[in-house]
Amino acid sequence: MIGSYAFYDCYWLTSVGIGDCVTSIGNYAFSGCSGLTSIEIPGSVTSIGKYAFDGCSGLASIEIPDSMTSIGNYAFSGCSGLASVTIPDSVTSIGNYAFSGCSGLASVTIPDSVTSIGDYAFDGCSGLTSITIPDSVTSIGKGAFGYCSGLTSVHITDLSAWCKIDFGDYKANPLCCACHLYLNNTEVKELTIPADIQEIKASAFYNCDGLTSVTIGDSVTSIGDSAFYGCSGLMSITIPDSVTSIGDSAFYGCSGLMSITIPDSVTSIGKRAFYNCSRLTSVEFKNPNGWYRTSQSTATSGTTLSGLDDKVIAADYLSYNYSNYYWKRNAE
């Protein structure tokens, strides 16, 4: 093994060859080796410690051997010269901050063996222009794609798999920067939520500007926080009477929406759910009775909301005047 801190801050190193007897590279082993331009990691290596190559800004490419099953926390963070990375299909997880600050990274291939992407894994990778998220991914940690300012497209092959991803926060979703989602290389504009989806996860379509319409099937019971936040191109949405709750900021900033119908099944609408929907002038409540507003999400009573049978008044209340409250409806 190569021990922890073995070549820490050896900035004069330019290349390293590792023999095939080595099975592990320790924590901080080559951290700060800014002059390092090439390194060959043999197939015998099964683990790379945290910060192992942190700050190796001279590295232009790295080939991760198929003996690896995970990429450790901070393993290649701050490798600003790194232009491309191919991750083998033996890897199932990408650690926290694994490639954070790799601003030169223009291409990364994530195999369909990966199930989780850690917190801030690709944070600040401003050179990335597109990313493909494989169907195998079930969770993406907070901030994973934050400040990836060059991203213009996110590619997927299975919409159901995408809808089932748990996003740690809105910056976990690469759409926060890319704004455009492609399913099998065709941009998703008219979205129909698949029949096997019971909830639309938080931040699932955050900032997806390309969306123009959304149809939600009657298998869905809840729309998560910030699910369609900032979808400024969204002009129509159909909410079925299976939905009981709409989360905080669910449609915040959907400036293209002009009208919406809230079915009788909905009993809870989160804070700012329709805030800044600047063109929203008509909201039809199928059941306008029993609604109240409150500043507490767990409250069971509050200030009565009257006049919701008027579509114009309802739109004004929901998108502006009383948008900063939780809306709830008493069971009849």
C-alpha positions as CSV (number, residue, x, y, z in Angstrom):
1,M,0.0,0.0,0.0
2,I,0.9,3.6,-0.4
3,G,0.5,5.1,3.1
4,S,-1.3,8.2,4.1
5,Y,0.5,11.5,3.4
6,A,3.3,9.5,1.6
7,F,3.9,12.1,-1.0
8,Y,1.9,14.9,0.5
9,D,2.6,18.3,-1.1
10,C,5.5,17.0,-3.3
11,Y,4.7,19.6,-5.9
12,W,7.9,18.8,-7.9
13,L,6.6,15.3,-8.8
14,T,5.6,15.1,-12.5
15,S,4.8,11.5,-13.0
16,V,4.1,8.4,-10.9
17,G,4.1,4.7,-11.8
18,I,2.5,2.4,-9.3
19,G,3.4,-1.3,-9.3
20,D,0.7,-4.0,-9.5
21,C,1.5,-5.2,-6.0
22,V,-0.2,-2.0,-4.6
23,T,-3.8,-2.6,-3.4
24,S,-4.6,0.7,-1.7
25,I,-3.6,4.4,-1.9
26,G,-3.8,6.1,1.5
27,N,-5.5,9.3,2.6
28,Y,-3.7,12.5,1.3
29,A,-1.1,10.2,-0.4
30,F,-0.5,12.6,-3.3
31,S,-2.5,15.6,-2.1
32,G,-1.0,18.9,-3.2
33,C,1.2,17.4,-5.9
34,S,0.4,20.2,-8.3
35,G,3.1,19.3,-10.7
36,L,1.9,15.8,-11.3
37,T,0.7,15.4,-14.9
38,S,0.3,11.7,-15.2
39,I,-0.3,8.7,-13.1
40,E,-1.1,5.1,-13.8
41,I,-3.3,3.3,-11.3
42,P,-3.0,-0.5,-11.7
43,G,-5.8,-3.0,-11.6
44,S,-4.6,-4.3,-8.3
45,V,-5.7,-1.1,-6.5
46,T,-9.1,-1.6,-4.8
47,S,-9.3,1.6,-2.6
48,I,-8.3,5.2,-2.9
49,G,-8.4,7.2,0.3
50,K,-9.9,10.5,1.0
51,Y,-8.0,13.5,-0.5
52,A,-5.6,11.1,-2.2
53,F,-5.2,13.3,-5.2
54,D,-6.7,16.5,-3.9
55,G,-5.2,19.6,-5.5
56,C,-3.3,17.7,-8.2
57,S,-4.1,20.5,-10.6
58,G,-1.7,19.3,-13.3
59,L,-3.4,16.0,-13.9
60,A,-5.2,16.1,-17.3
61,S,-6.8,12.7,-17.3
62,I,-7.3,9.7,-15.0
63,E,-8.2,6.1,-15.7
64,I,-9.9,4.5,-12.7
65,P,-9.3,0.7,-12.7
66,D,-12.2,-1.8,-12.7
67,S,-10.9,-3.2,-9.5
68,M,-12.5,-0.1,-7.7
69,T,-16.0,-0.3,-6.3
70,S,-16.2,3.2,-5.0
71,I,-14.5,6.6,-5.4
72,G,-13.6,8.1,-2.0
73,N,-14.5,11.4,-0.5
74,Y,-12.4,14.3,-2.0
75,A,-10.4,11.7,-4.0
76,F,-9.8,14.1,-6.9
77,S,-11.2,17.4,-5.6
78,G,-9.4,20.5,-6.8
79,C,-7.9,18.7,-9.9
80,S,-8.6,21.7,-12.0
81,G,-6.6,20.5,-15.0
82,L,-8.6,17.2,-15.2
83,A,-10.3,17.2,-18.6
84,S,-11.9,13.8,-18.7
85,V,-12.8,10.9,-16.4
86,T,-14.1,7.4,-17.3
87,I,-15.5,5.6,-14.3
88,P,-15.6,1.8,-14.8
89,D,-18.7,-0.3,-14.3
90,S,-17.3,-1.8,-11.2
91,V,-18.0,1.4,-9.3
92,T,-21.3,1.7,-7.4
93,S,-20.8,4.9,-5.5
94,I,-19.1,8.3,-6.0
95,G,-18.1,9.9,-2.7
96,N,-18.7,13.3,-1.3
97,Y,-16.7,16.0,-3.1
98,A,-15.0,13.3,-5.2
99,F,-14.5,15.7,-8.2
100,S,-15.4,19.0,-6.6
101,G,-13.6,22.0,-8.1
102,C,-12.5,20.1,-11.2
103,S,-13.2,23.2,-13.3
104,G,-11.5,21.8,-16.4
105,L,-13.6,18.6,-16.5
106,A,-15.4,18.6,-19.8
107,S,-16.4,15.0,-19.9
108,V,-17.3,12.3,-17.4
109,T,-18.9,8.9,-18.0
110,I,-20.9,7.5,-15.2
111,P,-21.7,3.8,-15.7
112,D,-25.0,2.2,-15.0
113,S,-23.5,0.4,-12.0
114,V,-23.5,3.6,-9.9
115,T,-26.4,3.9,-7.5
116,S,-25.4,6.9,-5.5
117,I,-23.6,10.2,-6.1
118,G,-22.3,11.9,-3.0
119,D,-22.7,15.5,-1.6
120,Y,-20.9,18.1,-3.8
121,A,-19.4,15.3,-5.9
122,F,-19.2,17.5,-9.0
123,D,-19.6,20.9,-7.4
124,G,-17.9,23.7,-9.3
125,C,-17.2,21.5,-12.4
126,S,-17.9,24.5,-14.6
127,G,-16.4,22.9,-17.8
128,L,-19.1,20.2,-18.0
129,T,-21.6,20.9,-20.8
130,S,-23.7,17.8,-20.5
131,I,-24.2,14.9,-18.1
132,T,-25.9,11.5,-18.5
133,I,-27.5,10.1,-15.3
134,P,-27.8,6.3,-15.6
135,D,-31.0,4.5,-14.7
136,S,-29.2,2.8,-11.8
137,V,-28.8,6.0,-9.7
138,T,-31.3,6.3,-6.8
139,S,-29.8,9.1,-4.8
140,I,-27.8,12.3,-5.5
141,G,-26.4,14.2,-2.5
142,K,-26.8,17.9,-1.8
143,G,-24.9,20.3,-3.9
144,A,-23.7,17.5,-6.2
145,F,-24.0,19.7,-9.4
146,G,-23.9,23.1,-7.8
147,Y,-22.1,25.8,-9.8
148,C,-21.7,23.6,-12.9
149,S,-22.3,26.8,-14.9
150,G,-21.4,25.2,-18.3
151,L,-24.1,22.6,-18.2
152,T,-26.7,22.9,-20.9
153,S,-28.2,19.4,-21.0
154,V,-29.1,16.4,-18.8
155,H,-29.6,13.0,-20.5
156,I,-31.6,10.0,-19.3
157,T,-33.0,6.9,-20.8
158,D,-35.8,6.0,-18.3
159,L,-38.2,8.6,-17.1
160,S,-39.5,6.4,-14.2
161,A,-36.0,5.9,-12.9
162,W,-35.4,9.7,-13.0
163,C,-38.6,10.3,-11.1
164,K,-37.5,7.9,-8.3
165,I,-34.2,9.7,-7.6
166,D,-33.9,11.2,-4.1
167,F,-32.2,14.6,-4.6
168,G,-30.4,16.0,-1.5
169,D,-31.4,19.5,-2.4
170,Y,-32.0,21.5,-5.6
171,K,-28.3,21.7,-6.4
172,A,-28.2,17.9,-6.4
173,N,-30.2,18.0,-9.6
174,P,-28.0,18.9,-12.6
175,L,-31.1,20.6,-14.1
176,C,-30.5,23.5,-11.7
177,C,-27.8,24.6,-14.1
178,A,-28.6,22.7,-17.4
179,C,-32.3,23.7,-17.6
180,H,-33.0,21.1,-20.4
181,L,-33.8,17.4,-19.9
182,Y,-33.4,14.9,-22.7
183,L,-35.0,11.4,-22.8
184,N,-33.3,9.1,-25.3
185,N,-31.8,12.2,-27.0
186,T,-35.1,14.0,-27.4
187,E,-35.8,17.0,-25.3
188,V,-38.7,16.6,-22.8
189,K,-41.2,19.4,-23.5
190,E,-44.6,17.7,-23.0
191,L,-44.1,15.7,-19.8
192,T,-46.3,12.8,-18.8
193,I,-45.5,11.4,-15.4
194,P,-45.2,7.5,-15.7
195,A,-48.0,5.4,-14.3
196,D,-45.8,3.7,-11.7
197,I,-44.9,6.9,-10.0
198,Q,-46.8,7.7,-6.7
199,E,-45.0,10.9,-5.8
200,I,-43.1,13.5,-7.7
201,K,-39.9,13.9,-5.7
202,A,-38.6,17.2,-4.3
203,S,-36.7,19.2,-7.0
204,A,-37.4,16.5,-9.6
205,F,-37.8,19.0,-12.5
206,Y,-36.2,22.0,-10.8
207,N,-35.5,24.8,-13.3
208,C,-36.4,22.6,-16.3
209,D,-37.1,25.5,-18.7
210,G,-37.8,23.3,-21.6
211,L,-41.0,22.0,-20.2
212,T,-44.2,23.4,-21.8
213,S,-46.8,21.1,-20.4
214,V,-47.1,18.5,-17.6
215,T,-49.7,15.7,-17.2
216,I,-49.8,13.9,-13.9
217,G,-51.4,10.5,-13.8
218,D,-53.8,9.4,-11.1
219,S,-51.2,7.2,-9.5
220,V,-49.6,10.3,-8.0
221,T,-50.6,11.4,-4.5
222,S,-48.1,14.2,-3.8
223,I,-46.1,16.8,-5.5
224,G,-42.8,17.5,-3.7
225,D,-41.1,20.7,-2.6
226,S,-39.7,22.7,-5.5
227,A,-40.7,19.8,-7.9
228,F,-41.3,22.3,-10.8
229,Y,-39.5,25.3,-9.4
230,G,-38.5,27.8,-12.0
231,C,-40.0,26.0,-15.0
232,S,-40.6,29.3,-16.7
233,G,-41.7,27.7,-20.0
234,L,-44.5,25.7,-18.4
235,M,-47.8,26.8,-19.7
236,S,-50.2,24.0,-18.7
237,I,-50.4,21.4,-16.0
238,T,-53.0,18.8,-15.2
239,I,-53.3,17.7,-11.6
240,P,-55.5,14.6,-11.0
241,D,-57.9,14.1,-8.2
242,S,-55.5,11.6,-6.6
243,V,-53.1,14.3,-5.5
244,T,-53.6,15.3,-1.8
245,S,-50.6,17.6,-1.2
246,I,-48.6,20.2,-3.1
247,G,-45.2,21.0,-1.6
248,D,-43.4,24.2,-0.7
249,S,-42.3,26.2,-3.8
250,A,-43.6,23.3,-6.0
251,F,-44.4,25.7,-8.9
252,Y,-42.5,28.8,-7.8
253,G,-41.5,31.0,-10.7
254,C,-43.6,29.1,-13.3
255,S,-44.2,32.4,-15.1
256,G,-45.8,30.8,-18.1
257,L,-48.7,29.4,-16.2
258,M,-52.0,31.4,-16.7
259,S,-54.5,29.0,-15.2
260,I,-54.7,25.9,-13.0
261,T,-57.3,23.7,-11.4
262,I,-56.9,22.5,-7.8
263,P,-58.8,19.2,-7.5
264,D,-61.1,18.4,-4.6
265,S,-58.6,15.8,-3.3
266,V,-56.0,18.4,-2.4
267,T,-56.0,19.3,1.3
268,S,-52.5,20.9,1.7
269,I,-50.6,23.5,-0.4
270,G,-47.1,24.5,0.8
271,K,-45.6,27.9,1.3
272,R,-44.8,29.8,-1.9
273,A,-46.2,26.9,-4.0
274,F,-47.3,29.2,-6.8
275,Y,-45.3,32.3,-5.8
276,N,-44.0,34.5,-8.7
277,C,-46.2,32.8,-11.2
278,S,-46.6,36.2,-12.7
279,R,-49.1,35.4,-15.4
280,L,-51.4,33.2,-13.2
281,T,-54.8,34.9,-13.3
282,S,-57.2,32.0,-12.9
283,V,-57.2,29.3,-10.2
284,E,-60.2,27.1,-10.0
285,F,-60.7,25.3,-6.7
286,K,-63.0,22.3,-7.2
287,N,-63.7,22.6,-3.5
288,P,-63.3,26.3,-2.4
289,N,-64.7,25.6,1.1
290,G,-62.9,24.9,4.4
291,W,-59.5,26.4,3.4
292,Y,-57.4,28.3,5.9
293,R,-53.9,29.8,6.0
294,T,-51.2,29.3,8.7
295,S,-47.6,30.0,9.3
296,Q,-47.1,26.6,10.9
297,S,-46.8,23.5,8.7
298,T,-48.2,21.3,11.5
299,A,-51.1,23.6,12.5
300,T,-54.7,22.2,12.4
301,S,-56.4,25.6,12.3
302,G,-55.7,29.1,11.0
303,T,-57.2,32.1,9.3
304,T,-60.1,31.3,7.0
305,L,-59.5,31.9,3.3
306,S,-62.8,33.1,1.8
307,G,-63.6,34.1,-1.8
308,L,-61.8,31.1,-3.3
309,D,-64.8,30.4,-5.5
310,D,-63.7,33.5,-7.5
311,K,-60.9,32.3,-9.9
312,V,-59.2,35.7,-10.1
313,I,-59.2,36.2,-6.3
314,A,-57.9,32.7,-5.8
315,A,-55.1,33.3,-8.2
316,D,-54.1,36.5,-6.5
317,Y,-54.1,34.9,-3.0
318,L,-52.2,31.8,-4.1
319,S,-49.5,33.6,-6.2
320,Y,-49.1,36.8,-4.3
321,N,-51.1,38.0,-1.3
322,Y,-51.1,34.9,0.8
323,S,-48.4,32.9,-0.9
324,N,-46.1,32.9,2.1
325,Y,-48.4,30.7,4.2
326,Y,-49.3,27.1,4.4
327,W,-52.7,26.4,3.0
328,K,-54.8,23.6,4.5
329,R,-58.4,22.4,4.1
330,N,-60.5,20.9,6.8
331,A,-62.1,17.6,6.1
332,E,-65.9,17.9,5.5
